[in-house]
Amino acid sequence: MKYKVGISNPKDHFILLEAKIKTQNIASLELQLPAWRPGRYELANYAKNVRCFVVTNKEGKELPFQKISKDRWLVRTENHEEIVVCYEYYANQADAGASYVSEELMYLNPVNCFMYVVGREMDSFEISLNIPDDWQIACQLAHAHKTIQAKNFDELADSPFFASPNLQHHSFVWQEATIHFWFQGAEWPQMERLEKDTRLYLDAQVKIFGDLPLKDYHFLYLLLPNTFRHGVEHADSTVIAMGPASLAIEEEFYNDFLAISSHELFHLWNIKRMRPKEMWPYDFTKENYSQLGFVYEGITTYYGDLMLLRAGVWSFEQYASSLASDLDRHYNNSGRNNYSVAASSFDTWLDGYTPGVKGRKVSIYIEGLIAALVADVALLEHSSGLLRLDQVMRKMYQSSYLEGKGYDEVLYKSILQGMSAWRVDDYFKDLIHGKGKWDAYLLPTLEKLGMALIQTTDDEGIVRCKIVKLAQSTPEQSRLFDYWTKCH
């Protein structure tokens, strides 16, 4: 399929898309626009942003079509070798998973706005951008002369891009890969420091999985004028939207910037390559239900910060402060007593990204993080520091992605069980599929590391957490803490 894309109305944020499609001499074909995007497990209904949908033959004569679902179109193609589909898409959402256009920026997540022919998802795509000659393109896909190439729709859908005359670019070589920083919206003030710290946490992450399965990786940073924080992972890139850009020089902003960058990079392995069998492959037309959000988001959330500590980028005090903020969310959500993290993963498709009914659910990110911390320390304890969640993740990667298949809970549980003498049945029953037993696991886990949780409650009943090192630790606590904080 060949697409032409241009900004038709920058003031009102519309792009114009024109697709030329060979009919392959069939009487009709169906065009599908995705209903959701990987990385956010809820229906997004992107078709609501489509207007002025028209189908013609290559001579420009309009052809009949019928909309047969909210995001699927049936086109009659009798006696036409090629059809042309034109439509506009409203791109006015400047976050990490949507699309935004203005007079000096074309930022698209193709999964939002590009269609595919049903049954021909493996067809290649050629995207020609109608942009000025002085604009640069930042994208994980091969591109030249304003044209982007994708081998199939899955690759296209997973490849956001910036096109702009104002891109700031910096790159460095790490082993045999090139790591790219692209900044849009403002100049980044601490490039040398960012490269140094990225090298450190990248190295720590690669040591877990044993390889970096790419030649180029792109951090696409969208710096915004307003307070904002959002990241989305992709196979060879990530988009991270952060603001306000005016605070980029501040330590608090910088540490948060590193944390989200580390989190999204860890997704390079955990979900973009190894992922649940329910998402192997992705089905863009409907919900892809899974109870394993505690693995693909919870473990990633846990490692995003831990990698900064273990790589020496963060001090323990910085890590403890971030963990305490996560525990604030845990203890101020009564849903921890009412719904399991596995069930909450299934229900992200229902209400997982909104506050919803008070106390109904938990977060696959926060409670998944706690479950990962408990498992990591339990493995270290039962193997005398020789084995930990690192080895579990590497084995998962080898046993699923490298074997060309998705994973399930049975595989994850069996790998955990096989790593040490730790018996995992109660862990799965209480923390993964149970509810209300978090303290029975979290507090002893912190104590094993020589740490304590201090809580205060204000007049409005809001809990605030603080993580501290014990004044005096036993030799066993000190040993376990050392195992936990170091890259071995």
N, C-alpha and C positions, 0 to 999 in steps of 0.2 A: 504494500500500500504506500502511496506517495502523498504526503501532506505538504501543504503550504500554510504557513502561519504568520500572521502579522497583527499589529495592534491597530484595530479599526477605529477605536474611540478611546484615547488615553484619558480624557477627562472623566468619562463614565466607566472606565476600566473594562472595556470589552476587547477581546481578541477575535479575529476572524480565522476560522479554520476551513481549509478546502482539501478534501481527500479524493484522489483519483483511484478507482478500484476496478480491476479487471474482473469481469463477471464469471469467467470460466464457463461461459455458455450454459448457465443454469437459469431456470425460470424466475427465481427469486433468491434473495439473500437477506440475512438479518444482521443488523448492526447493533452492537452492544456497547454501552458506556458503563464503566465500572460503578458499582453501588457502594464501594468502600475502598479504603486503601490499607495495605499492610502497615503495621505499626500503630494503628488505632482501630481497635476491634469493635467497631460499631458501624451501622449503616450510615452513610453520609448523603446518599441521594444527590449525586452531582448533577443529575439531569435537570434539577430545578434551576440551574444556572445557564441552561441552553435556550437560545431564542433564534428565530429566523431560520429554522431548519428547512433546507430545500435540496431536492435531488433532481439532477438533470442528466441528459446524455452528453456526450462530448461535443455535440453541436449546440448545446445550450437549451434544448427543449426540456421542459419540466416533466418529470416522471411521477407517477402516483406512488405513495407510500402510506403505511399504516403504523401507528404506534401501538404495539401489542403488549407492552408492559411499561412501567414508569420510566425505564431506561433502555428499552429495546425497540428498534424500528424495523419493520418488514418492507423491503423495497422490491417492486416488480421489475425484472431486468430482461424480459423477453426481447430477443432480437437486438440487444445492445451489448457490444463487446466490452464497453467501459462505461461506468457511471461516475458522476462527480457529485459529491456530497458537500454542501456548504452549511455552516452554522456559526453563530457567535456564542462566545462563552464569557460569562461575567467573572472577571478575575480581580477581586477586590478584597482579598483576605491575606494579609501579610503575616502569616505564621509559618511554621516549618513544614506543614503538610498540605498547604493549599496553594493558590496561585494569585499573583498580583502583577498588574501591568500599569505603567504610567508613561510619561513622555520619555523617560530615560531608563526604564527598566522593563524587561520582559522576564518575569520569574514564573516558571510553570512547573507544576508537578503533573506530568503527562497522565498519571492515573486519574486525575480529576477530569480531564477534558478531551482525551483522545479515545476514539472508538476502534473496535476490531470487528472483523467479520466472524460471526459465530461459526465454529468448525475450522477456522483458518487462523487460529491463534499463533501458529508457528510461522506464519508469513513474515517476511522481513518488512521493515519500515524505513522510509527515507523522509526526513523532516527538513524542509527548506524554510529558513527563517527570512522574512522580509524585514530586515533591520539595516541601519546605516553601516557603511563600510568601516567606520572607526569603532564599532562595538565589538567587545570581546565576548566569548562564550565560555562559561565554566560548567563542565558536565563530565560525568564519568564515562559517557559514551564517546566513541570515535566521532570526530567532527572536523570538517574542513570547508572553507569557502561558504560559510553560513549554512552548511548542511550537516545534519546529525543522522547517524546510521544506527539502527537497532536490529538485532538478529531476529527478534520475535516480539510479541506484545508484552510478555512478562518482563523482558529486559527494558523495553521502552517505558512501561508503567513504573518501573523501579528507578528511573533515572531523571530526577529533577535537574533543571538548569537555570542559570542566570545568563542573561544577555544584556549588556549595559556598556556605556562608554566610561563608567566610573568604577570599574572593578580594581581592587588592590590585590595583587597576586604575590605570593611568596611560596617557594618550594624548597625541599631539602631531600637528600637521598638517605634512605635508611636501608642498609644491606643492599638488596637488589630492587627495592621499591622506591618510588618517588612519592612523597607526601606533599600535597598541595593545600595551601590556605588561600581561600578566596573571600574577600570582604566586600560587601555591598552596603551602602548606606552611610558609612563613615570610615575614616582611616583608623587602622588599629595601631595603638601607640606603643605596644610592648612586643614587637615581633621576635626579637632575639630570645627574650625570656619565654615566650610561647613555644618557640621551636625547641628550646632546651627541655622544658617540662614535658612537651609532647613526646620527645624522644624517650624520656624516662618511663612514662606510663605505657607507651607503645611497646617498649622492650619487655616490660613486666607482663603485659597481656599476651604477647607472642610466646613467651616462655610457658604459659599455661597450655596453649593449644598446639604448640610445636611448629607452627608455620604461619606465614602471612600470605594467604592465597590470592595475591594480586600483584600487579606491576605498578599501579597508580591508585592512590586513595585521595579523595577530595573532601576537605572540610569546606562546605559552603556556608559562610557566616553572613547572616542578615542582621545588621546592627540597626536598631530601631530607636526613635526619639522617646518612646514611651516605655514605661516599666513593663517588661515582658520576659518570659522564659519558656522556650519550647524547642524540642529537638526531635528529629525523625531519622531513623536509620535506613540505609540502603546498602546494596551489595558492595559497592566500591566507593561509597560517599555517604555523607550525612548533611542535612540542612539543620542549622541551629539559628534560631531567631532569639536575639537577646537585646534588652534595653533597660534603662536608657543609655545610649552610646556615650553620653557625656560623663558617665561614671566608670568608663572602661579603665581608667588609670587607678581606680580605687581597689584596695586589696580584697574587700568583700565581694565586689563584682568579679574580679579576676578569679578568685577561688571558686565561685559559683560557675563561672565560665569554663574553668578546667573540669569541674565535676560533671557538667552535662556533656562536655566533649569526650571525657573518658567513658561515660555511660554509653554514648552512641557508638563509640569505636568498639566497645565490647560486643555490641550487637552484630558487628561484622561476622562473628562466628555464631553467636547465640541468637538466632532467629533468622538472620539473612542467609545462613548456610544450614546449620542444623535447626530443624523446626519440627513441631508435632506433625504426625502423619495426617491429621485432619487438614493441614495446610500444605500438603505435598501432593500435587501442586496447589497454589492458591486458586480458589474459585471466586472471581470478582463479581459474580452475579448475586450472591447471597451470603448469609452468615457462615463463617467457618468456625463452628463451636469447638472449644477446647477447654478442659479443666486445668491446663498446664501453664497458665499465666504466671504461677509462682516460680516456674523455671525460666521462661523466656523474658519475663520482666522483673520478677523478684530477684533472681540470681544476678541479673545484669545490674539492677539497682545496688545490690550489695557490693559487687565487684567494682562498679564505677568509682565509688569513693575509696574502697580498700586498696585499689591499685595505686592511687595517689599516695596513700600512707606507705605501702610496701615499697614503692619506687623511690621514696625519699622526697617526693614533691611536697607533701603535707607533713606537718608535725602531728604527733598524737593529739594535741589540743585542738588542732583544726579538724581532724577526723572526728573526735569526740563531740565537737560542737555540731557537726553535720548530722551525726547519728542521733544526737539529742533532739534535733529539729524533726527528724523522721519519727522518733518516738513520741514527740508532741502530737503528731497526727494520729498515731496509734492509740494513745491513751485518751484522746479527745473524741474518739469515734466509738460509740457504744455498740456499733455493728460487730465489733470483735467478739461479742458475747452471743451474737445471734445468727451469724452466717459464716460458713467456712471460706477459706481462700480459694479452694478448688471450685466451689459453687459460685463464688464471686467472679472467678475467671470466666465461667460459662456465661454469666450474666453481664459481662461487659457489653454484649450485644444488645442488652436491654436498657441498662442505665449506668453503665460502668464509668462514664466520664462526666456525670452530673451529680450534684449532691444527693438527689433522690430523696426517698423517704428516710427520715432520721433513724439511724441505728439499724438500717436494713442489711448492710453489706460491709465488706472490708476492701482494702486495696491490694491488688496483685503486686503492686510496687512495694508498699510499706510492709504489709504482713508477709509478702514473699521475701523481702529483705531479712526480716527477723527469722523466718524459717531457714534461710540460707546461712545466716550467722550461726544458728544452733547446730546445723548439720556440719558446717566447717569445723567448729570447735570440737564437736563430738568425735569426728574422724581423727582430728589431731590427738585428742586425748586417748583414744582407743588404739592408736598406732604408734604411740610414743613420739609423735611429731613427724613421722615418716610419710604419712598420707593425709590428704585433705581434699576439700572440694575441687581444687585444681585438677587433680587426677580424675575425678569423676567427670568433670567437664571435657577433659581431653578424651576420655574413653567414650563419652556420649558423641563427641564430634567424629571420632573414628568409626563408631558403630552405627551411625545414622548417615550423616552427610557424606562421608567418604565411601560409604557403601551404597549411596544413591537412594536413600529412603528416609522417611520421617521416623520420629521416635514416639514412644508412648510411655505412660506411667510405669508400666511393667518393666521396661528397659531401664528407666531412671532408677527405680527402686532396687532392681537387681544389681546395678552397678554400685549404688550406695552400700548395699548390704555386703557386696563382695570385697569392699575395700578394707574392712577391718572387722573386729569382733563386736562392733556396735550393732545392737539389734534395732532395726528401724521400724518394726511394726507399730509400736506405740506412737512413734513420731508421726507417721502417716495418719494414724487414727486420730490423734489429738490435735496436731498442728495443721495438717493439710486438709483433712476431711472433717475435723472436729471444730469446736468453737469454745471460746471462753477459757482455754487452758494456756494462754500465752505466757503468763507470769511463771507458771510451773516449769517452763523451759528457758525463758529469756533471763530471768534473774540468776538462776544457777550458772547459766552460760557466762554471764558477765563476771560472776564471782570466780569462776574457774580461771579467768584471765586476770584476776587481781583488780577488777573494776567494780564499781558500784553505781547504781542508779539512784539519784536524788530527785524527788518530786516535790513541787510546791503547787498549791492551788490558790488562785486569786478569788476575789469576792464574787466573781461571776461564774465560778466553778471551772475555769479553764486551767488545765494541768500544764505545767512547764517542767521539762526534764533537763537534767544535767548528768553527764557521765564523768566520773572522777576515778583516778587511780587510788587504790587503797594505800593508806599511809605505810603499812607494812604488808608485804606479800610473802607468802610461803615460797620455798624454792620451787615447788611444783607449779604454782601460779606464775612465777617469773619465767620458768622454762616454757610453759604453754603460751604465755604472752609473747615471748621471743619467737617461738615457732610461728605464731599467728601473724606477726607484723613483718616478717622477713620474707624475701623471695629466695626460696631454697633451690 
